[in-house]
Amino acid sequence: MVRSLELGLDTFGDVTTGIDGHPLPHAQVIRNVIDEAVLADQLGIDFFGVGEHHRTDFAVSAPEVVLAAIAGRTKRIRLGSAVTVLSSDDPIRVFQRFATLDAASGGRAEVILGRGSFTESFPLFGFELSDYERLFEEKLDLFAALIAQEPVTWQGTTRPPLVDQRVFPPVETGHLKTWIGVGGSPESVVRAVRYDMPLMLAIIGGDPNRFQPYVDLYRRAYGQIGRPVQPIGVHSPGYVADSDEQAHEELWPDYKRMRDRIGAERGWPPMQQAEFDREAAHGSLYVGSPQTVARKIVSTVRALGISRFDMKYSAGGLPHEKLMRSIELYGTKVIPLVRELLAGSA
């Protein structure tokens, strides 16, 4: 388990605040995200994921372009999306962009495909929300055909058919690692098995152990088809500081503002301090000192048997300088301690 465990970081390019307390321009946030990824590479962190959004509070709408810029300044870290909203994109263009990223990065690209928890991309690109399920199902089916890197013959209802169509550039190694991002539906888990793709669980609230039935379903479904189980990963929010008190104090104001802003759009009540504290203590918020965060990651790894953990380290307006310190502690303190604790239990 210890040798196979990967530890990564995710960001949505949250629009952070500057020293004057005002939001930074989107362009500066993107440049800061690139610097954050460079630091992660220097620290030996395994993976860096960039999310896709199309709204004012997140700066990154074209993650592959940001990842390509990161590729040019890094050496070893794997690079991918967190997630790519396939439903409102063209599967062929998504494949081409990630195949190009893979070439530019020397084989370090991977993609996490999902439906996303935000829907702004649907009207922006001319898609109907009433087609939410059909769009994802058909586009995933086409993408699965594309990653086989054979001439594609495909027909559906969301785009014209393809007949013996070649798509370029090919992935140099012949394989583009493609995950399915799942927020918690059995149908999505079974779909990942049907396409023989790794499973990335987006656990953003509540006890991570409540996802055990999905892990069991994934493994059971693979057993029924007689194929080796693909990797399982977890994506959850977190923040690391020198002490638990400092981490809570620094994260809480910006985390609450972000949560309340999104919650107002979705009919949620404002977040209370007690809810934040419960998530930190028993839920899926990995906040605290390196020791606290490491122990919590180890608990999740042991409970779910995962082979990858990605911490979403950005949180609303939390400043770039604090994010850099969190990344530093994650790479220099948390990751070594996680590996040490897991080695001790092997």
Secondary structure, 3 states (H helix, E strand, C coil): CCCCCEEEEEECCECCECCCCCECCHHHHHHHHHHHHHHHHHCCCCEEEECCCCCCCECCCCHHHHHHHHHCCCCCCEEEECCEEHHHCCHHHHHHHHHHHHHHCCCCEEEEEECCCCCCHHHHCCCCHHHHHHHHHHHHHHHHHHCCCCCEEECCCCCCCEEEECCCCCCCCCCCEEEEEECCCHHHHHHHHHCCCCEEEECCCCCHHHHHHHHHHHHHHHHHHCCCCCCEEEEEEEEECCCHHHHHHHHHHHHHHHHHHHHHHHCCCCCCHHHHHHHHHHCCCEEECHHHHHHHHHHHHHHHCCCEEEEECCCCCCCHHHHHHHHHHHHHHHHHHHHHHHHHHC
